[in-house]
Amino acid sequence: MGGGITLDHFLVLSIIIFSLGIFTVLTRRNAIGILMGIELILNSANINYLAFAFYGGGKYDGQIFAIFVIMLAAAEAVIGLAIVLAIYQNFKTIDVDATETLSG
Amino acid sequence: MLAQAIFYALAALTVGSALMVALSRNIVYSTFALLGAFMGVVGIYILLAADFVAMVQLLVYVGGILVLTIFAVMLTAGIGDVTVSNRAVGTGSAIVTVGVAASLMVYAVMRTPWHQGTSLTTAPTTYGIGNAFLGDYVLPFEVASLVLLAALIGAIVISRHEAKE
């Protein structure tokens, strides 16, 4: 590409987004907020896949894995939000601290 | 130089939006900031010569997952109450954990001499991806359709409001 952008730039960007996603998952008590953090984490993984695919010689394997990750992220979001709505119907809140019926 | 400027602009958009997702007091603001993060990632993909993946990201994430998330946020009550909508706990320990992990990862990335290919082509990718999906990756491709079907049925079963007794 020239222009002075190297693989490290993309990897560090991916690390930053991953860290923010982990931070979101760790600190949020809103179940939808936790799902947003997971989306950020999956996006950072995809950046890694595409960066290695591009700088590794232009094969398509990395891009295909990224498409599979996007597909699984869509399925995960659908199921996750369905579970969140089911929790909301039962508990009238989506605060994950309030839904601790199973904890002894 | 132009590519560098574009990269830093996209990185600033993505990281800024992700920061807002992580730190905003209001879950609605977090959801809309997620739009900026996804759009920035789309730009990063285009910069990495992955045109097809970028468009898939645009369609699936921005057109599907984000709209679904906004629906879920709006369907659950209490979003107007800022103090309960996006409560955050354990911020200090989370910062320490994430900081240590991130600095370790950055150190590892900087220290590793990555193998890099010589030809950085920016050709269209749809032809190769289509061939790979119907060639080497045809089994995962078909299994993916089963996974999506299972997710579809599972979401309906889980979220259906059933009158018990």
Interface residues (C-beta under 8 A of the other chain):
Chain A: M1 G2 G3 G4 I5 L7 D8 H9 F10 L11 V12 L13 I15 I16 I17 F18 S19 L20 G21 I22 F23 T24 L26 T27 R28 R29 N30 I32 G33 L35 M36 G37 E39 L40 N43 N46 I47 L50 A51 A53 F54 Y55 G56 G57 G58 Y60 D61 Q63 I64 A66 I67 F68 I70 M71 L72 A73 A74 A75 A77 V78 I79 L81 A82 I83 V84 L85 A86 Y88 Q89 K92 T93 I94 D95 D97
Chain B: M1 L2 A3 Q4 F7 A11 T14 V15 A18 L19 V21 A22 I27 S30 T31 L34 A37 F38 V41 I44 Y45 L47 L48 A49 A50 F52 V53 V56 Q57 V60 Y61 G64 I65 L68 T69 F71 A72 V73 L75 T76 A77 G78 V84 S85 N86 R87 A88 V89 G90 T91 A94 I95 T97 V98 G99 A101 A102 M105 V106 V109 M110 W114 H115 Q116 G117 T118 S119 L120 T121 T122 A123 T125 G128 I129 A132 F133 Y137 P140 A144 V147 L148 A150 A151 L152 G154 A155 I156 I158 S159 H161
